[in-house]
């Protein structure tokens, strides 16, 4: 009646208990370890939570393939209103060996817009960020970050999707 002992459990039950202990105790404990620098935090870097969306990508079309590797511009509508937002192109696979590209400031988009592009209303204000030559056959994620104080240099906040080069 309520008496429990390891010797009364089958090997399968003991494995299930060990798995649950790992899943519910050890994994969360590891997740609470410091994620940033030498300062002790309970959880990830402080700051903003990453959003699934950012400025509307006009060129290249989101999830496009065959994007030329030559230097060009990313074209956007609906810029974020947060100050000091930085834009980067991060390879989708960390195993690719391709470096993350930190891009410059937003500028007014050149005319004409490269093609093919997402259609937009004629009154839409468009902005651009220049990028250098890209690595062939690489998928890049467009990520926006905000510089924050403390041990974490930046905190990712938004994304406008991705594209793949020729």
N, C-alpha and C positions, 0 to 999 in steps of 0.2 A: 504494500500500500504506500506509495510515495517513497519507498526506499530505492535509491538509484546508485548504481556502481558501474564503473567502466567494465568490470568483468562480466556484467550481465548484458552487455551490448555486443552486437555482432560487429564484425570488421567493417561492413558497409555502413552501419549506423555511426561508428566512430569516424569514418572518413567524412560522412555528411556533417557531423558536428564540427570537425576540424575545418572543413570547407566554409561552413557558416561563420565560424570564428574568424577565419581569414577575411571573408567577405565583409562582415559587419564590424570588425574591430581593427584588424591590421590595416586594411586598405584605407579606411577613413583616417586612421592615425597618421599614415604616411602622407595623405593629402593635406593634412594640417601642418606639415613641416614647412619651414620658411621657404618661400619661393623667390625671394629677392634679396640679393646681397647679404650683408652681415647683420642688418637690423632684423629682429625677431618679429615676424608677423604670424598671426594665426590665419592662414589662408593665402590666397594669391596676392599679387601686388595691389595696393589700394588704387582707387581711381574709378574710371568709368567701366561699365560692362560693355562687351563688344556687341554691336548690333549687326543684324543680318543685311543691312542695307546702308548705303551711303548716297553720295550724289549720283544722279542718274547718268550712267555711262552712255554716251552717244556714239563715240568711235574709240576703239573698235566695238562692234556689236558685242554685247555680253555673251560669253561662251563661244565666241567666234574661233574658228580654226583657220590656219593658213595666213595669219597676220604677218606682214613683212617684218623682217628683222632689222631693217634700216631705221635710223633715228627718225622719230616723228613726234606727234602729240597725242595724249589721251584727251578726248573732248568730253566735257560734262555739262549737265544742267543741274540746277538745284544744289548749289554748294552748301556745305555745312556752315552754320553760323557760329561755331565755336572758334575762339582765337587760337592761333599758332598750330593749326592742324597741319601735319606733315603727311605726305603721300609716299608710298613705296610700292614697288613691284616685288612680291615675294614668290619664289618658285613654289609650286604646289607640292613638290616632293623635296623633302630635306635631303634625300639620298641622291638627288640629281647632281650635287656639287656646284650648282649655279648660285652665285651670290645674290643677296637681296639688293635691289637698286633703290637708293634713296633719291627721290625726285625733288625738283625745285618748287617754287611758288606757283600758285594759280595765276594765270594771266588771261586777258581777253582772248577768246578763240580766234584763230586766223580764218580768213575767208579765201577760198571756199573750204568747207569741211571735207576731210578725206572721205573716200567712198570705199565700201558700203557703210552707211551710218544708219542709226535708228532715226525714224522720222520724228520731227518735233514741230511745234507751232512756230510760225514766223516771229512771234513776239518773244520767244524764249531767249533769255540771256545765256550765252554759252561761254564756258571757260575752258582753258587748256592747261595741261602740265606736260612739259617736254620730257621725253625719255631718250636715252642713248641707244646704241645698237644693242639688240637683244640676242640671246642665245637661241639657235635654231631648235625646233622640235621641243619647246619647253612651254609648259603651262604656267602662267603667271597669275597670281591673285593680286588684286588691287586693294591695298589696305591703308587705312587712315589711322594716325596715332596722334595723341596729344602729349606734349612734354609735361611731366609731373615732377615735383620735388621728391627727394628721398632717394632710396637705393635703386629705384626703377627709373631708368632714363625716359622711357615712353610707355604709354599704355594704349594698345590697340582699341579703337572704339567703333569703327565701321568698315564695311567692305562694299565695293561696287561690282563684285563678281570677278570673273577671270576671262582669260583668252589664251589661245595656244598659237605659237609662232610656226612659220613654214618649216 
